[in-house]
Amino acid sequence: MNKIIEVKHLKKNYGDKEVLKDINAVIEKGKVITVIGPSGSGKSTFLRCLNLLEKPTSGQVIFEGTELTDLKEEEMDQLRQKMGMVFQSFNLFPNMSVIENVKLAPMKVKGMSDQEAGDLAHELLAKVGLDDFADHTPASLSGGQQQRVAIARALAMQPDMMLFDEPTSALDPEMVGEVLKTMQDLAQTGMTMVVVTHEMGFARKVADEVWFMADGYLLEQGSPDQVFDHPQSDRAKDFLAKILEA
Amino acid sequence: MKKLIKIMTALLLLAGLFTAAIPAVDAASSKKVASGTVMKKIKKSGKLVVGMSADYPPLEFTKNVNGKNKYVGVDVELAKQIAKDLGVKLEIKNMDFDSLLVALETGKIDVIISGMTPTAERKKSIDFSKIYYAEKSDYFVINKTNKAKYTSTASFKGKTVGAQTGSLQYTSLKKNAAKSGIKFKGLAKISNLLMALKSGKVDAVLLGELNAKTYATNDTSLSLVKSSLSQAQMGNAVGVAKGQSDLVKAINKTINNCQKQDLFNKKYIPAAAKAMKQASSKTNNSMSKYASYFATGLGYTMIITICSITIGLVLGVIFALMRLSKNKLLHAIAVCYIEFLRGTPQMVQIMFVYFGVGMLIKNMPALAAGIIAIGLNSGAYVAEDIRSGINSVDKGQTEAARSLGLSQAKTYRYVVFPQALKNIWPALGNEFITLTKDSSLVSVIGVGELMYETGLVQTATYRGVMPLFITMCIYFVVTFILTRLLNYFERRMNLTSSRA
């Protein structure tokens, strides 16, 4: 068992509101975890605590043996290179072209040369099927294309783990498929992935583990079959009944 | 409860600031020119700096000689003589009459020769030479059309009379207000008073004898009524900072010589009258002769604007970043700077830098003081423009950049700032335009920008409205061109960022 992330008694409050109430979990290398649950359950907050975009109120997040909550800014910046993140609203940099978006971090953070970074960027864009669009601006791409560029951009830093925060929730239905395909290909390369999503089909087909969260607690953890077909908690049963009948 | 504590702390800090700051500033500003130092300074620098309010013909006024501005008048002749007798060059500094005392006390000028009467009030702050010339009485200047209406001092009862702020006439009106029933109004410039008279804002203007007679001679639409208001007719003397007895002695020596030879009546007054007559002749009155004044003024205006906006930009970036910083001290300093400079009037800031801060830095020229003050002020507004520009960039951009491993600094540099610039640009453009117009405020400390030069033209030509109109047009043309330029660059930026 090769632990890449361990979460111990993670709590997160916003003012008086308790969004995460004691989360305990382990993520193993190479696994694909999908996190499902109703809105407001704290799924996104949990994901963002993993790379410390949100600072936990208490508890520990241990990444590759290092406790993240104690680290200084500069040390955390370093570690974030090893964790890629893909956002619901893509967040591509509009003031640069597609290829420049992908090249930015490798050049400015890792110090890669323009040539090296360019080669890497073209390779990744080709992998997501968008090398022809290298010189386009993000604004000229469709949502699905933008998200695939965002995935390529995150991969350019060669991370050990990828975090996806509802990557297809803002997409038109026809484009969801292309992004999920990209993510599936990525999973098959052995990348460790944590995906917050409502796409149950993807969860069933691609995920190694499905985690169900509700009201700030992690209520169910298990294989897709276990969670979908034999949920333990009433809350999960309710949720799945509503989702799966649609 | 938390909020209450915050408010209490803020109030305490404010109280502390005032109780500490005010005595400190008081101590600093009472640091006047030291005894016996002015004569030394004059000899060392080889020049005598004379302060005057050159809008007072025939005592001190300006004349256009081949497009250049020359100071002429009775007092100017005296100044030349004093400088000659001291064996140094003469330098004249022109400023508002009621700025003269402060300028003298803070060492910006060596003496005041500006038709100033040595009143008891003034003697509290400065010393005077002996009287060099005494006028006999004051006069009410009225519109000729009202000649029949106003025949004596009594006929002004219940009317409004204007006078130059800080002048003897103003004090006289104030003192006699209750008894005479005359309402009074003060303005800084005589040309503005006369404009007020002509536009009916005041019914008369009270001026000293020489002054009144000069204006009436040169402007046939004016008429005079002798004033019988009680007035200590003491005559004019040269103002000197306290504790300079050697300088006073030297000046008195020159005055004695002049009076012995009756130079005032024989040379100085006739020369002034001649200069006035030339000035008021029709040909000399046309605006085209004064093109160079406006050009000089415009030049200084542009210099001030460009230098100030540069300072403003640099300070703006620094303080915006400080305000956004997580460091509590940096944040607090930035907030204080921004709030204070946005919360006090710019004119007050300019005068404070020149007269106040300028005390500690010897010989800070007015131009530098003006640029510094305006630059500081601009920095506060630019800081807020930049901060709001940065805040308006979507938070997701920062999150994406940080999650790639970019530090906060690199995120600002490569992702946030370039996007913020698009939002900031229109606001910065506005600031630039505003600065161009605000530069006119430094005219109060005597910087030769457009507004100041306009005042000179007004005095030299005895025309009030025309020079103002020309100046307004000039400002408009400048800001119009600037606006077009800024729009062009804004469009270019929008195009390049949405390459489709």
Chai-1 contact restraints between the chains, C-beta under 6 A:
chainA,res_idxA,chainB,res_idxB,connection_type,confidence,min_distance_angstrom,max_distance_angstrom,comment,restraint_id
A,N51,B,S403,contact,1.0,0.0,6.0,A-B,restraint_1
A,L53,B,E399,contact,1.0,0.0,6.0,A-B,restraint_2
A,D77,B,G405,contact,1.0,0.0,6.0,A-B,restraint_3
A,D77,B,S407,contact,1.0,0.0,6.0,A-B,restraint_4
A,R80,B,S403,contact,1.0,0.0,6.0,A-B,restraint_5
A,R80,B,G405,contact,1.0,0.0,6.0,A-B,restraint_6
A,Q81,B,G405,contact,1.0,0.0,6.0,A-B,restraint_7
A,M85,B,S403,contact,1.0,0.0,6.0,A-B,restraint_8
A,S89,B,G396,contact,1.0,0.0,6.0,A-B,restraint_9
A,N91,B,G396,contact,1.0,0.0,6.0,A-B,restraint_10
A,N91,B,Q397,contact,1.0,0.0,6.0,A-B,restraint_11
A,N91,B,A400,contact,1.0,0.0,6.0,A-B,restraint_12
A,F93,B,V415,contact,1.0,0.0,6.0,A-B,restraint_13
A,N95,B,P418,contact,1.0,0.0,6.0,A-B,restraint_14
A,N95,B,Q419,contact,1.0,0.0,6.0,A-B,restraint_15
A,N95,B,S497,contact,1.0,0.0,6.0,A-B,restraint_16
A,A105,B,L404,contact,1.0,0.0,6.0,A-B,restraint_17
A,K108,B,K410,contact,1.0,0.0,6.0,A-B,restraint_18
A,V109,B,G405,contact,1.0,0.0,6.0,A-B,restraint_19
A,V109,B,L406,contact,1.0,0.0,6.0,A-B,restraint_20
A,T137,B,R499,contact,1.0,0.0,6.0,A-B,restraint_21
A,A139,B,S498,contact,1.0,0.0,6.0,A-B,restraint_22
A,S140,B,A500,contact,1.0,0.0,6.0,A-B,restraint_23
A,M157,B,L404,contact,1.0,0.0,6.0,A-B,restraint_24
